């Protein structure tokens, strides 16, 4: 990075301002301390918009991967903290995000509230950083521009997804470091002190470690160069070589892990290998997707109605609609405005070039030019880009209208005030969508009644809270609609298997079992690499086809070695069903010994239940193999571990009765 000292230059878009000067002694107290007052006001606004989420639950969309089913978060040990340094979670390498979630759990426990409160507070800090950055960009002249940009950013309903969804910790965290890096880089432009540039590099690194999309930071730095009025030179690029090198590194990491890779063995996968990148769309469709998403972000910024947590890709018929062509034209038109503003004054003031440039630079990676995931757009994708829209709007209003016609200022404040109140009200309403899994997915189904992802996710949640008939209803809807999602067939098979286990009529039981196995087969045909499908089929086959269950457990263990202990425990149960009690006892003893080597893990409710079940199954092995005292002891141990384990309580009572105790 360059250490060259040079006389600072000021942007022609703003009047020169002495670096670091923010107030004068002749100013009133409230103007001298305006930023602290604004910072406090932003806190009140953010709390008014999003504090309703403090009583929310986790949702069944990534939260289980990030927190409530992640043993490394629930069991916040130093070893687990260290493991995140090389671990890929949910097809993302973002150790700083995982460390922050780990810290939430370590300090406040595993309840959702602390995670959500932390997200909201980081969002407030982001609003404060944005306010300060805009104040700097205006040459410390326009407090109203800084305040309104930050306020609209802070309370807009498009923010709800990023702020109150626990899994989007990565969003608010990366933007915190990104904005801090922008401020440091701007101070470098003002002072030409190389230390400011190195600090910006550090903030970029922290941002990339929070979320991979931070790789666009050098592009934003180029925009800041342009806004500052620097005369272009080779030093623009040379000084940013470390920034671009960092972008290249994290870009390569992101591409690799999104395809299910481990970056040449340097990283570790936390789940079975999957991928998020899709190659099913041609370039023509990707351009239409990108244009539509880009345009709709602007539409929903100024008219934030019908917000949804899930915007699926259009069908072939829908894609022929004029709105998709219109989106592509809109995107090209705004890029043309950015590259060549239509009037000399706009070119001189630079606001269109900078504003649209900021938006495009920060949103380009999620415009589906590279297809990622199953949605064409998402509210969370416009978290940072929206700052460019609000800055462009408020700055243009100040410079082009209010400065020349101050009589319109009251009208402007009335309009912007009403819009802010409307946004606040809509944010509170949108926040309620994230109350729990049912409210989340029911909202998606209101807009997209046949969306398979929503039907599957809602069904999974119903299943976990023991509302199996409702889960079955959702899944049958998806299958009837011609769903091709393998997990839908697997989940429906689980529901049918539960009905088979409860059926008292042998013929009905057999019919349910046959359908369940047929559905498992359909799921495996669609995706032969899902370990959970084989495990669930083994569970269903436990009493009717135990030999098949053993084969399925072997396959599951190969596909998901991180779940090998769970599959091994099930093998012990299968051996018991086959009356191979000695083998069952040996396997279950190995499972118990392994579990007891990690006592901290056993504090997790699910793991403690599994630990109790391991002793219970070994009690069956010992008791039926002639070791009745050993069986009784294991059954008593199972009950002591989990007194609520009714199966263990009942088995212990039967053993005592048989033993005459």
C-alpha positions as CSV (number, residue, x, y, z in Angstrom):
1,X,0.0,0.0,0.0
2,X,1.2,3.5,-0.9
3,X,2.7,5.6,1.9
4,X,2.9,8.6,-0.4
5,X,2.0,11.9,1.3
6,X,-0.1,14.3,-0.8
7,X,-2.2,17.3,-0.3
8,X,-5.8,16.2,0.2
9,X,-8.3,16.9,-2.5
10,X,-11.9,17.6,-2.0
11,X,-14.8,16.3,-4.1
12,X,-16.3,18.9,-6.5
13,X,-19.6,17.5,-5.2
14,X,-19.1,19.1,-1.8
15,X,-17.5,22.2,-0.4
16,X,-14.0,21.8,1.1
17,X,-14.0,21.0,4.8
18,X,-11.2,20.8,7.2
19,X,-10.4,17.2,8.0
20,X,-11.8,16.1,11.3
21,X,-13.8,19.3,11.9
22,X,-17.4,18.6,13.0
23,X,-18.4,21.5,15.1
24,X,-17.5,25.0,16.1
25,X,-17.8,26.7,19.5
26,X,-20.2,29.3,18.0
27,X,-22.8,26.6,17.3
28,X,-25.7,25.8,19.6
29,X,-25.2,22.9,22.0
30,X,-27.6,20.6,20.0
31,X,-25.6,21.2,16.8
32,X,-22.3,20.7,18.5
33,X,-23.5,17.3,19.8
34,X,-25.8,16.5,16.9
35,X,-24.3,13.1,16.2
36,X,-24.7,11.8,19.8
37,X,-28.3,13.0,19.7
38,X,-28.8,11.4,16.3
39,X,-27.2,8.1,17.5
40,X,-29.6,8.1,20.5
41,X,-32.6,8.9,18.3
42,X,-31.6,6.0,15.9
43,X,-31.6,3.6,18.9
44,X,-35.2,4.7,19.8
45,X,-36.2,4.3,16.1
46,X,-34.6,0.9,15.8
47,X,-36.2,-0.4,19.0
48,X,-39.6,1.0,17.9
49,X,-39.3,-0.9,14.7
50,X,-37.9,-4.2,15.8
51,X,-38.1,-4.7,19.6
52,X,-41.3,-6.7,19.0
53,X,-39.0,-9.6,17.9
54,X,-37.4,-9.9,21.3
55,X,-40.0,-12.5,22.3
56,X,-39.7,-14.4,19.1
57,X,-38.6,-18.0,18.7
58,X,-36.0,-19.5,16.4
59,X,-37.4,-20.4,12.9
60,X,-37.0,-23.6,10.9
61,X,-35.0,-21.9,8.2
62,X,-31.3,-22.2,8.8
63,X,-31.6,-21.4,12.5
64,X,-31.3,-25.1,13.4
65,X,-28.0,-25.2,11.5
66,X,-26.7,-22.0,13.0
67,X,-27.9,-22.4,16.6
68,X,-30.6,-24.6,18.1
69,X,-29.4,-27.9,16.6
70,X,-25.8,-27.0,16.4
71,X,-24.0,-28.7,19.3
72,X,-20.9,-26.5,18.9
73,X,-23.0,-23.4,19.6
74,X,-25.2,-25.0,22.3
75,X,-22.0,-26.5,23.9
76,X,-19.9,-23.3,24.0
77,X,-16.5,-24.7,24.8
78,X,-13.1,-23.4,23.8
79,X,-12.6,-26.4,21.5
80,X,-15.8,-25.6,19.6
81,X,-14.9,-22.0,19.4
82,X,-11.6,-23.0,17.8
83,X,-13.3,-25.4,15.4
84,X,-15.2,-22.6,13.7
85,X,-11.9,-21.1,12.4
86,X,-11.9,-23.8,9.7
87,X,-15.5,-24.9,9.5
88,X,-18.0,-24.4,6.7
89,X,-21.5,-23.9,8.0
90,X,-24.6,-23.9,5.8
91,X,-22.3,-23.6,2.7
92,X,-20.6,-20.5,4.0
93,X,-17.2,-19.8,5.5
94,X,-17.8,-17.1,8.0
95,X,-16.0,-17.9,11.3
96,X,-16.5,-14.4,12.8
97,X,-20.3,-14.8,12.5
98,X,-20.1,-18.3,14.2
99,X,-17.9,-16.9,16.9
100,X,-20.4,-14.2,17.6
101,X,-23.2,-16.8,17.9
102,X,-21.0,-18.9,20.1
103,X,-20.5,-15.9,22.4
104,X,-24.2,-15.3,22.6
105,X,-24.7,-18.9,23.7
106,X,-21.7,-18.8,26.2
107,X,-22.9,-15.5,27.8
108,X,-26.7,-15.8,27.7
109,X,-27.6,-19.4,27.0
110,X,-29.3,-21.0,24.0
111,X,-32.6,-19.0,24.1
112,X,-33.5,-17.0,21.0
113,X,-33.8,-13.7,22.7
114,X,-30.2,-12.8,23.2
115,X,-29.4,-13.7,19.6
116,X,-32.2,-11.4,18.3
117,X,-31.4,-8.6,20.7
118,X,-27.7,-8.7,19.5
119,X,-28.8,-8.6,15.9
120,X,-30.9,-5.5,16.6
121,X,-28.1,-3.7,18.5
122,X,-25.6,-4.4,15.7
123,X,-28.2,-3.0,13.2
124,X,-28.4,0.2,15.3
125,X,-24.6,0.5,15.3
126,X,-24.7,0.1,11.5
127,X,-27.2,2.9,11.3
128,X,-24.9,5.1,13.3
129,X,-21.9,4.2,11.2
130,X,-23.9,5.0,8.0
131,X,-24.9,8.4,9.5
132,X,-21.3,9.2,10.2
133,X,-20.1,8.0,6.8
134,X,-22.7,10.2,4.9
135,X,-21.8,13.1,7.1
136,X,-18.2,12.7,5.9
137,X,-19.3,12.2,2.3
138,X,-21.2,15.5,2.3
139,X,-18.1,17.4,3.4
140,X,-19.6,17.7,6.9
141,X,-22.2,20.1,5.5
142,X,-25.6,18.4,5.5
143,X,-26.6,16.9,8.8
144,X,-30.1,16.3,7.5
145,X,-28.8,14.2,4.7
146,X,-26.8,12.0,7.1
147,X,-29.6,11.7,9.5
148,X,-32.4,10.9,7.0
149,X,-30.2,8.4,5.1
150,X,-29.5,6.6,8.4
151,X,-33.1,6.8,9.7
152,X,-34.6,5.4,6.5
153,X,-32.0,2.7,6.4
154,X,-32.6,1.8,10.0
155,X,-36.4,1.5,10.0
156,X,-37.3,0.4,6.5
157,X,-39.4,-2.9,6.5
158,X,-36.9,-4.5,4.0
159,X,-34.5,-4.6,7.0
160,X,-36.7,-6.9,9.0
161,X,-35.3,-10.1,7.4
162,X,-31.7,-9.1,8.1
163,X,-32.3,-7.8,11.6
164,X,-34.7,-10.2,13.3
165,X,-33.8,-13.5,11.6
166,X,-31.0,-15.0,13.8
167,X,-29.3,-16.8,10.9
168,X,-28.7,-13.4,9.3
169,X,-26.3,-12.4,11.9
170,X,-23.8,-12.6,9.1
171,X,-25.7,-9.8,7.3
172,X,-25.6,-7.2,10.1
173,X,-22.1,-8.2,11.2
174,X,-20.5,-7.9,7.8
175,X,-22.1,-4.5,7.1
176,X,-20.8,-3.3,10.5
177,X,-17.2,-3.9,9.5
178,X,-17.8,-2.9,5.9
179,X,-19.1,0.6,6.9
180,X,-16.3,1.0,9.4
181,X,-13.9,0.1,6.6
182,X,-15.5,2.8,4.3
183,X,-15.0,5.4,7.0
184,X,-11.4,4.4,7.5
185,X,-10.8,4.6,3.8
186,X,-12.5,8.0,3.5
187,X,-10.2,9.2,6.3
188,X,-7.3,7.9,4.3
189,X,-8.4,10.0,1.3
190,X,-8.7,13.1,3.6
191,X,-5.4,12.7,5.4
192,X,-3.3,10.4,3.0
193,X,-2.1,8.6,6.1
194,X,-1.3,5.0,5.2
195,X,-2.3,3.7,8.6
196,X,-5.9,4.6,7.7
197,X,-5.6,2.4,4.6
198,X,-4.3,-0.5,6.6
199,X,-7.1,-0.1,9.1
200,X,-9.5,-0.2,6.2
201,X,-7.9,-3.5,5.0
202,X,-8.3,-5.0,8.5
203,X,-12.0,-4.0,8.5
204,X,-12.4,-5.6,5.1
205,X,-10.9,-8.8,6.4
206,X,-13.3,-8.8,9.3
207,X,-16.2,-8.2,7.0
208,X,-15.2,-11.0,4.7
209,X,-14.8,-13.3,7.7
210,X,-18.5,-12.4,8.5
211,X,-19.9,-12.9,5.1
212,X,-18.3,-13.6,1.7
213,X,-20.2,-10.8,-0.2
214,X,-17.9,-8.3,1.5
215,X,-15.4,-9.0,-1.4
216,X,-16.9,-6.0,-3.2
217,X,-15.2,-3.7,-0.8
218,X,-12.5,-2.6,-3.2
219,X,-15.1,-1.6,-5.7
220,X,-16.7,0.7,-3.2
221,X,-13.3,2.2,-2.4
222,X,-13.0,3.1,-6.1
223,X,-16.4,4.8,-5.8
224,X,-15.1,6.7,-2.8
225,X,-12.1,7.8,-4.8
226,X,-14.4,9.1,-7.5
227,X,-16.7,10.9,-5.1
228,X,-13.7,12.5,-3.3
229,X,-12.5,13.9,-6.7
230,X,-9.1,12.1,-6.8
231,X,-7.3,12.5,-10.1
232,X,-7.0,9.0,-11.6
233,X,-3.6,7.5,-11.5
234,X,-1.9,4.1,-11.3
235,X,-1.6,4.5,-7.5
236,X,-5.4,4.0,-7.3
237,X,-4.9,0.4,-8.3
238,X,-1.5,-0.2,-6.7
239,X,-2.5,0.9,-3.2
240,X,-5.5,-1.5,-3.5
241,X,-3.6,-4.6,-4.5
242,X,-3.9,-6.0,-0.9
243,X,-7.7,-5.3,-1.0
244,X,-8.1,-7.0,-4.4
245,X,-6.0,-9.9,-3.2
246,X,-8.2,-10.4,-0.2
247,X,-11.3,-10.2,-2.5
248,X,-9.8,-12.9,-4.8
249,X,-9.0,-15.2,-1.9
250,X,-12.4,-15.0,-0.2
251,X,-14.1,-15.1,-3.6
252,X,-12.4,-18.4,-4.4
253,X,-13.3,-19.7,-1.0
254,X,-17.0,-18.8,-1.5
255,X,-17.2,-20.3,-4.9
256,X,-15.7,-23.5,-3.7
257,X,-17.7,-24.0,-0.5
258,X,-21.0,-23.0,-2.3
259,X,-20.3,-26.0,-4.5
260,X,-19.9,-28.2,-1.5
261,X,-16.1,-28.1,-1.4
262,X,-13.6,-27.8,1.4
263,X,-11.2,-25.4,-0.3
264,X,-8.5,-28.0,-1.1
265,X,-8.8,-29.7,2.3
266,X,-8.1,-26.5,4.3
267,X,-11.7,-26.2,5.6
268,X,-14.0,-28.7,7.3
269,X,-17.6,-29.4,6.3
270,X,-20.1,-29.5,9.2
271,X,-22.7,-31.4,7.3
272,X,-22.9,-33.8,4.4
273,X,-21.7,-32.4,1.1
274,X,-24.3,-30.3,-0.8
275,X,-24.1,-27.4,-3.1
276,X,-26.0,-24.1,-3.5
277,X,-24.7,-23.0,-7.0
278,X,-27.0,-23.9,-9.9
279,X,-26.2,-24.2,-13.6
280,X,-29.7,-25.0,-14.8
281,X,-30.4,-21.5,-16.1
282,X,-29.1,-20.0,-19.4
283,X,-27.5,-16.6,-19.7
284,X,-30.7,-15.1,-21.1
285,X,-32.7,-16.2,-18.1
286,X,-30.1,-15.0,-15.7
287,X,-30.2,-11.5,-17.2
288,X,-33.9,-11.4,-16.9
289,X,-33.7,-12.7,-13.3
290,X,-31.1,-10.1,-12.4
291,X,-33.0,-7.2,-14.0
292,X,-36.3,-8.2,-12.3
293,X,-34.6,-8.5,-8.9
294,X,-32.7,-5.2,-9.3
295,X,-35.9,-3.3,-10.3
296,X,-38.0,-4.8,-7.6
297,X,-35.6,-3.8,-4.9
298,X,-36.2,-0.2,-6.0
299,X,-39.9,-0.7,-6.2
300,X,-40.1,-2.3,-2.7
301,X,-37.8,0.5,-1.3
302,X,-40.3,3.2,-2.3
303,X,-43.4,1.1,-2.1
304,X,-42.7,-1.6,0.6
305,X,-45.9,-3.6,0.2
306,X,-46.4,-7.4,-0.2
307,X,-43.0,-8.1,1.3
308,X,-42.4,-11.9,1.6
309,X,-39.7,-13.9,3.1
310,X,-39.5,-16.1,0.0
311,X,-39.6,-15.0,-3.7
312,X,-39.4,-18.2,-5.8
313,X,-38.1,-18.2,-9.4
314,X,-40.8,-17.6,-12.0
315,X,-42.2,-20.3,-14.2
316,X,-41.5,-20.4,-17.9
317,X,-44.9,-18.8,-18.6
318,X,-44.3,-16.1,-16.0
319,X,-40.9,-15.3,-17.4
320,X,-42.5,-14.3,-20.7
321,X,-44.2,-11.4,-19.0
322,X,-43.2,-7.9,-19.8
323,X,-42.1,-7.1,-16.2
324,X,-39.0,-9.2,-16.7
325,X,-38.0,-7.5,-19.9
326,X,-38.8,-4.2,-18.2
327,X,-36.6,-5.1,-15.3
328,X,-33.6,-5.7,-17.6
329,X,-34.3,-2.4,-19.4
330,X,-34.5,-0.6,-16.0
331,X,-31.2,-2.1,-14.9
332,X,-29.5,-1.0,-18.1
333,X,-31.0,2.5,-17.9
334,X,-29.7,3.1,-14.3
335,X,-26.3,1.9,-15.3
336,X,-26.3,4.3,-18.2
337,X,-27.3,7.1,-15.8
338,X,-24.4,6.1,-13.6
339,X,-21.9,6.0,-16.4
340,X,-23.1,9.1,-18.2
341,X,-25.4,11.4,-16.3
342,X,-27.7,13.4,-18.6
343,X,-26.6,16.9,-17.6
344,X,-23.3,18.7,-16.9
345,X,-24.4,19.5,-13.4
346,X,-25.3,15.9,-12.6
347,X,-21.9,14.9,-13.9
348,X,-20.3,17.6,-11.7
349,X,-22.2,16.7,-8.6
350,X,-21.8,13.0,-9.2
351,X,-24.7,11.8,-7.1
352,X,-26.3,9.5,-9.7
353,X,-23.0,7.9,-10.6
354,X,-22.0,7.4,-7.0
355,X,-25.5,6.4,-5.8
356,X,-26.3,3.9,-8.6
357,X,-22.7,2.7,-8.5
358,X,-23.0,1.9,-4.7
359,X,-26.2,0.0,-5.3
360,X,-24.9,-2.0,-8.2
361,X,-21.5,-2.7,-6.6
362,X,-23.0,-4.0,-3.4
363,X,-25.9,-6.0,-5.0
364,X,-24.3,-7.5,-8.1
365,X,-23.2,-10.7,-6.4
366,X,-26.8,-11.6,-5.4
367,X,-28.5,-10.6,-8.6
368,X,-28.5,-14.3,-9.7
369,X,-26.0,-13.8,-12.5
370,X,-24.5,-16.7,-10.6
371,X,-27.6,-18.7,-9.5
372,X,-27.4,-19.4,-5.8
373,X,-30.2,-20.9,-3.7
374,X,-33.9,-21.2,-4.7
375,X,-35.1,-17.6,-4.7
376,X,-34.9,-14.9,-7.4
377,X,-34.5,-12.1,-4.8
378,X,-34.6,-11.6,-1.0
379,X,-35.2,-8.7,1.2
380,X,-31.9,-9.3,3.0
381,X,-29.9,-8.9,-0.2
382,X,-30.7,-5.2,-0.3
383,X,-29.5,-4.5,3.3
384,X,-26.3,-2.6,2.3
385,X,-27.3,-1.5,-1.2
386,X,-30.3,0.4,0.2
387,X,-27.9,2.9,1.8
388,X,-27.0,4.1,-1.7
389,X,-30.6,4.6,-2.6
390,X,-31.4,6.7,0.5
391,X,-28.2,8.7,0.2
392,X,-28.9,9.4,-3.5
393,X,-32.5,10.5,-2.7
394,X,-31.8,12.8,0.3
395,X,-28.6,14.3,-1.1
396,X,-30.2,15.1,-4.5
397,X,-33.2,16.6,-2.7
398,X,-30.9,18.8,-0.6
399,X,-28.6,20.0,-3.4
400,X,-31.0,20.2,-6.3
401,X,-34.2,21.3,-4.7
402,X,-34.0,22.6,-1.1
403,X,-30.8,24.5,-1.5
404,X,-32.4,26.6,-4.3
405,X,-36.0,26.6,-3.0
406,X,-35.8,26.6,0.8
407,X,-39.5,27.3,1.0
408,X,-40.1,23.7,0.1
409,X,-38.2,22.4,3.1
410,X,-41.2,22.0,5.3
411,X,-43.1,20.1,2.6
412,X,-40.0,17.9,2.1
413,X,-39.9,17.2,5.9
414,X,-43.6,16.4,5.9
415,X,-43.3,14.0,3.0
416,X,-40.2,12.2,4.4
417,X,-41.7,12.2,7.9
418,X,-44.9,10.5,6.7
419,X,-42.9,8.0,4.7
420,X,-40.7,7.2,7.8
421,X,-43.8,6.7,10.0
422,X,-45.3,4.4,7.3
423,X,-42.0,2.4,7.1
424,X,-41.9,2.1,10.9
425,X,-45.5,0.8,11.0
426,X,-44.7,-1.7,8.2
427,X,-41.5,-2.8,9.9
428,X,-43.4,-3.7,13.0
429,X,-45.9,-5.7,11.0
430,X,-43.1,-7.5,9.0
431,X,-41.3,-8.3,12.2
432,X,-44.3,-10.3,13.3
433,X,-43.8,-12.6,10.4
434,X,-40.7,-14.0,12.1
435,X,-42.4,-14.8,15.3
436,X,-42.0,-18.6,14.8
437,X,-41.8,-21.1,12.0
438,X,-45.5,-21.3,11.5
439,X,-46.0,-17.6,11.0
440,X,-43.0,-17.5,8.7
441,X,-44.1,-20.2,6.3
442,X,-47.8,-19.4,6.5
443,X,-46.9,-16.0,5.2
444,X,-45.0,-17.5,2.2
445,X,-48.0,-19.7,1.5
446,X,-50.3,-16.7,1.4
447,X,-48.4,-15.4,-1.5
448,X,-47.3,-18.7,-3.1
449,X,-49.8,-21.4,-2.1
450,X,-48.1,-24.2,-4.0
451,X,-44.5,-23.3,-3.0
452,X,-42.8,-26.7,-2.2
453,X,-40.1,-25.2,0.0
454,X,-42.7,-23.5,2.3
455,X,-44.9,-26.7,2.4
456,X,-41.9,-28.8,3.3
457,X,-40.5,-26.4,5.9
458,X,-43.9,-25.9,7.6
459,X,-44.5,-29.7,7.6
460,X,-41.1,-30.3,9.2
461,X,-42.0,-27.8,11.9
462,X,-45.4,-29.4,12.5
463,X,-43.6,-32.8,12.8
464,X,-41.2,-31.5,15.4
465,X,-44.0,-30.1,17.6
466,X,-45.9,-33.4,17.2
467,X,-48.6,-32.0,14.9
468,X,-48.2,-34.9,12.5
469,X,-51.6,-34.8,10.7
470,X,-51.0,-31.2,9.8
471,X,-47.5,-32.1,8.6
472,X,-48.9,-34.9,6.4
473,X,-51.5,-32.5,5.0
474,X,-48.8,-30.0,3.9
475,X,-46.7,-32.7,2.3
476,X,-49.6,-34.4,0.5
477,X,-50.3,-30.9,-1.0
478,X,-46.7,-30.7,-2.3
479,X,-46.8,-34.3,-3.8
480,X,-50.1,-33.7,-5.4
481,X,-48.7,-30.6,-7.1
482,X,-45.9,-32.6,-8.7
483,X,-43.1,-31.7,-6.3
484,X,-39.6,-32.9,-7.2
485,X,-38.0,-32.0,-3.8
486,X,-36.6,-35.3,-2.4
487,X,-37.0,-34.2,1.2
488,X,-40.8,-33.8,0.7
489,X,-41.1,-37.5,-0.2
490,X,-38.8,-38.5,2.7
491,X,-40.8,-36.4,5.2
492,X,-44.1,-37.7,3.9
493,X,-42.8,-41.2,4.3
494,X,-41.9,-40.4,7.9
495,X,-45.5,-39.3,8.5
496,X,-46.9,-42.5,6.9
497,X,-44.5,-44.6,8.9
498,X,-45.8,-43.0,12.1
499,X,-49.3,-44.0,11.0
500,X,-48.1,-47.5,10.4
501,X,-46.7,-47.8,13.9
502,X,-50.0,-46.6,15.4
503,X,-52.2,-48.8,13.2
504,X,-53.9,-51.7,15.0
505,X,-55.2,-53.5,12.0
506,X,-52.4,-55.6,10.4
507,X,-53.5,-55.0,6.8
508,X,-53.7,-51.3,7.3
509,X,-50.3,-51.3,9.0
510,X,-48.8,-53.2,6.1
511,X,-50.4,-50.8,3.6
512,X,-48.9,-47.8,5.4
513,X,-45.5,-49.5,5.5
514,X,-45.6,-50.3,1.8
515,X,-46.4,-46.7,0.9
516,X,-43.7,-45.4,3.3
517,X,-41.1,-47.5,1.6
518,X,-42.3,-46.4,-1.8
519,X,-42.0,-42.8,-0.8
520,X,-38.5,-43.4,0.6
521,X,-37.5,-45.0,-2.7
522,X,-38.8,-41.9,-4.6
523,X,-36.8,-39.6,-2.4
524,X,-33.6,-41.7,-2.9
525,X,-34.2,-41.7,-6.6
526,X,-34.3,-37.9,-6.6
527,X,-31.3,-37.6,-4.3
528,X,-29.3,-40.7,-3.5
529,X,-26.9,-38.8,-1.2
530,X,-29.2,-37.7,1.7
531,X,-28.1,-39.6,4.8
532,X,-31.2,-38.7,6.8
533,X,-33.5,-40.5,4.2
534,X,-31.6,-43.8,4.7
535,X,-31.7,-43.3,8.4
536,X,-35.4,-42.7,8.5
537,X,-36.0,-45.7,6.2
538,X,-33.9,-47.8,8.5
539,X,-36.1,-46.6,11.4
540,X,-39.2,-47.7,9.5
541,X,-37.7,-51.0,8.6
542,X,-36.6,-51.7,12.2
543,X,-39.3,-54.2,12.9
544,X,-40.3,-55.4,9.5
545,X,-37.0,-55.5,7.5
546,X,-34.2,-55.3,10.1
547,X,-31.5,-56.6,7.6
548,X,-32.4,-53.8,5.2
549,X,-32.2,-51.4,8.2
550,X,-28.5,-52.4,8.7
551,X,-27.7,-51.8,5.1
552,X,-29.3,-48.3,5.2
553,X,-27.4,-47.4,8.3
554,X,-24.1,-48.3,6.6
555,X,-25.0,-46.1,3.7
556,X,-26.0,-43.2,6.0
557,X,-22.8,-43.5,7.9
558,X,-20.8,-43.3,4.7
559,X,-22.7,-40.2,3.5
560,X,-22.7,-38.4,6.8
561,X,-19.7,-39.4,8.9
562,X,-20.3,-36.6,11.4
563,X,-23.5,-38.4,12.4
564,X,-21.8,-41.8,12.6
565,X,-22.4,-42.2,16.4
566,X,-26.1,-41.7,16.0
567,X,-26.3,-44.3,13.2
568,X,-24.1,-46.7,15.3
569,X,-26.5,-46.4,18.2
570,X,-29.4,-47.4,15.9
571,X,-27.4,-50.4,14.8
572,X,-27.5,-51.6,18.4
573,X,-31.3,-51.3,18.4
574,X,-31.4,-53.3,15.1
575,X,-29.2,-56.0,16.6
576,X,-31.6,-56.2,19.5
577,X,-34.5,-56.7,17.1
578,X,-32.6,-59.4,15.4
579,X,-31.9,-61.0,18.8
580,X,-28.2,-60.6,18.3
581,X,-27.8,-59.4,21.8
582,X,-24.1,-59.8,22.2
583,X,-23.4,-57.7,19.2
584,X,-25.9,-55.2,20.3
585,X,-24.2,-54.9,23.7
586,X,-20.8,-54.4,22.2
587,X,-22.0,-51.7,19.8
588,X,-23.9,-49.8,22.5
589,X,-21.0,-50.0,24.9
590,X,-18.8,-48.3,22.3
591,X,-21.5,-45.6,21.9
592,X,-21.8,-45.0,25.6
593,X,-18.1,-44.8,26.1
594,X,-17.8,-42.3,23.3
595,X,-20.6,-40.1,24.7
596,X,-19.1,-40.1,28.1
597,X,-15.9,-38.7,26.8
598,X,-17.7,-35.5,26.0
599,X,-19.7,-34.7,29.2
600,X,-20.4,-31.1,28.1
601,X,-22.3,-32.4,25.1
602,X,-24.6,-34.4,27.3
603,X,-26.0,-31.1,28.7
604,X,-27.8,-30.7,25.3
605,X,-31.4,-32.0,25.7
606,X,-31.3,-34.0,22.5
607,X,-28.0,-35.6,23.3
608,X,-29.0,-36.4,26.8
609,X,-32.1,-38.2,25.5
610,X,-29.9,-40.1,23.1
611,X,-27.6,-41.0,26.0
612,X,-30.6,-42.3,28.0
613,X,-31.8,-44.4,25.0
614,X,-28.3,-45.9,24.6
615,X,-28.4,-47.2,28.2
616,X,-32.0,-48.4,27.6
617,X,-31.1,-50.4,24.6
618,X,-28.1,-51.9,26.3
619,X,-30.3,-52.8,29.2
620,X,-32.4,-54.8,26.7
621,X,-29.3,-56.5,25.3
622,X,-27.9,-57.5,28.8
623,X,-31.3,-58.6,30.2
624,X,-32.2,-60.8,27.2
625,X,-28.6,-62.2,27.1
626,X,-28.9,-63.5,30.7
627,X,-27.3,-60.6,32.5
628,X,-30.4,-59.5,34.4
629,X,-28.6,-57.5,37.1
630,X,-26.6,-55.7,34.4
631,X,-29.8,-55.0,32.5
632,X,-31.6,-53.6,35.5
633,X,-28.6,-51.4,36.4
634,X,-28.6,-50.0,32.8
635,X,-32.4,-49.4,32.9
636,X,-32.1,-47.6,36.2
637,X,-29.2,-45.5,34.7
638,X,-31.4,-44.7,31.7
639,X,-34.2,-43.4,34.0
640,X,-31.8,-41.4,36.1
641,X,-30.4,-39.7,33.1
642,X,-33.8,-38.8,31.7
643,X,-36.7,-39.3,34.2
644,X,-39.1,-38.1,31.6
645,X,-38.2,-41.0,29.3
646,X,-41.4,-42.9,29.7
647,X,-40.2,-45.9,27.6
648,X,-37.3,-46.3,30.0
649,X,-39.6,-46.1,33.0
650,X,-42.0,-48.7,31.6
651,X,-39.1,-51.1,30.7
652,X,-37.6,-50.8,34.1
653,X,-40.9,-51.7,35.7
654,X,-41.3,-54.8,33.5
655,X,-37.7,-55.9,34.2
656,X,-38.3,-55.6,38.0
657,X,-41.5,-57.5,37.7
658,X,-39.8,-60.3,35.7
659,X,-36.9,-60.4,38.2
660,X,-39.4,-60.5,41.1
661,X,-38.2,-57.1,42.6
